[in-house]
Amino acid sequence: MSLFHFLSYSFMQRAVIAGSFIAALCAILGVFLVLRRLSLIGDGLSHVTFGALALGLFFKVTPIYVALPLVVLSSLGIIKLTDAQRIYGDAAIGIVSALGIAIGILLVSITKGFNIDLFSYLFGNILAITKAEVWMSIILAITVIMIVAFFYYDLVVVTFDEECAQAEGINTKAVNKILVVLTAVTVVLAMKVVGIMLVSALLILPTVTALQIAKGFRMTLLAAVIIAVVSVWIGITLSFFLDWPSGATIVLVNFTLFIISYLYRKIKK
Amino acid sequence: MSVISLAVDRVTVKYQANEVLSGISFTVSAGDYIGIVGPNGSGKTTLVKTILGLVSPEQGEINILGTRQSQFKNWQRIGYLPQKLTSFNPHFPATVREVVSFGLLAGKKFPKKISRTDEVAIDKALALLEIRNIKHKLISELSGGQQQRVMVARAIVGDPELLILDEPTTALDPETRERFYAILKELNEKRKVTILLITHDIGTIGKYAAKMLYLDKKIIFYGGFDDFCASPDITEYFGEYAQHLICHRHDGPKNVNKK
C-alpha cells in the first residue's frame, strides 16, 4: 500500500484542496496584517464569528451565511471605531471581539442542543468539510486573491508607509477597508480548517516564518504561501495517521516551521 | 514673470481649539529652494501636511502647480519625505529597489504595474543618490543615512516638480548631510525641481536655499538669507546676539546688524 494511499479517500482530497486554498489566502492577507501590526484583527474577527455562528445555530440558519455578513460588518465597525478619536486600533478590536464572544456565550447558555455543532466550529475539522464548502472555499479564495492582486501595489505602499501613501494621493481609507473586509471573509472561511480558536495562527505564523528567511516583499509573500500550504498538507497527513485533531496539528506544524526558520536565521548570522 | 508652483493664501489651522497656524500666506515660484525654519511646535510640519492635503485648514486656500488643492489630482508631481524615518516600518521586508519603485505608483491606473520605463527611472534615482550598489539589500539592513537616501530616491523617482522634505538630515552625520544638501542643490539647479525643506539647521540651509521662511505659528520672515540676517524683525525676534550666531555660522553675510 502506497504512503499516499490516504489521498484516495474523497474526504482527504476535499480537505487537501480546500485547506490549500484557504491557507494560501490566509498567508497572503497575513503578510499585510502582520506588517501593519494588525494581526490581532484576525483574532478579534474570529471571536465575532463565534457570536455569529451561535446566532445562526440559534435561528437554525446555516451558520456561515449568518457569519459572513456579520463578520464583514464588524470589520468595518473596527475601522470606524479606529477612525474615531480617542479609540486606539487594538482597543477597537477588543471592543468588537468582546461583543462577539458575549453574544455567543449568551446564546449558547440560553439554548441547549447545539453545543456539539458549535464545538466543531470552535476547534475546526477540515476532514469533515463538505463538497459544497470546498467549492465555496475555492470560489471565495480565488475572488479574494484576485482582489488582492488588483490592489496589490496600493496595499503594499499603504502597508509600508501610510502617511506617504496618503500624500501621494492613494485613498488609504479605502485600502484599509478592502484589507479588513477581505480578512473578515478569510476568517470565516478559515474556521473550518483550524477552528475559531486558532484562526489567527493561520494569519500570523506563515508570515513570521517567511519574514525569517525571505528577501524582498514578493519573496516574503511567496514564502508565506508555500509555508502555509505545506503546513496544511503535513498537518492533514499527521492528523490522519496519528488521529490528532486536524486544526491543532496544522497550527503545531506551522509553529515547528517557524522555530526551524528562526533557528536557521540565528545560525546564519 | 515666474510661474507660481505653490500659493498659500491666509491659511489657518486649528487642532481642536488650539490654533497651530494663523493666517499664513506666501507664494513659491517654480525652481525656488525654500528653507522652512522655526522652533519646535511652530507649525512647520503642519504647514507641509496642510499643503499635501493630510491636514484640513480651518480657513484659507492653497493652490498647487496651478490648480486649487481641492481639485488637485496629480499628486505624483509632488515628492514627499515625511519627518521621521520611523513613519515607515523599519522591519518591512522590501529591498531598496522595491521601496524606490513605490514612488512611481501613485499616478498609475489600475491594475498598477512597473514598466520598463519605470525600471530606467528607478535606476536613475538610485544612481543620483549613489545607492545602486545596495539596491538588492533589505531596507531594514541599512544605516539611518542610507535609509534616508532610499526615501529621497523614492520621493524623486517620479521626477516631481515640487519636492517637500521634512527634516531630512536628522539621521545623517555631518559629512553625509553636506553631500545630501549638494544632491538637493543639484536637483534644484539641474532638474529645476522646486524644493521646500523643513530644518532646524538654519546656518546650513542658509548656504543652499534661495529663501528662508521663518515660521512661529505665523510667518516671521520670508526672503533671502542675507535679508534674514539684516532684518530688524529678526533682530527683534531673536535678539541681536542669537541672530549674529545664526548668521555667523553661515560665514556669508557681512551685513549682520550691529547696533
Interface residues (C-beta under 8 A of the other chain):
Chain A: L35 R36 A149 F150 F151 Y152 Y153 D154 V156 V157 T159 F160 D161 E163 C164 A165 Q166 A167 E168 G169 I170 L211 A214 K215 G216 F217 R218 M219 T220
Chain B: L52 G53 L54 K73 N74 W75 Q76 I78 Y80 P82 S87 F88 N89 H91 F92 P93 A94 T95 E98 V99 F102 G103 L105 A106 G107 K108 F110 P111 K112 H136 L138 R154
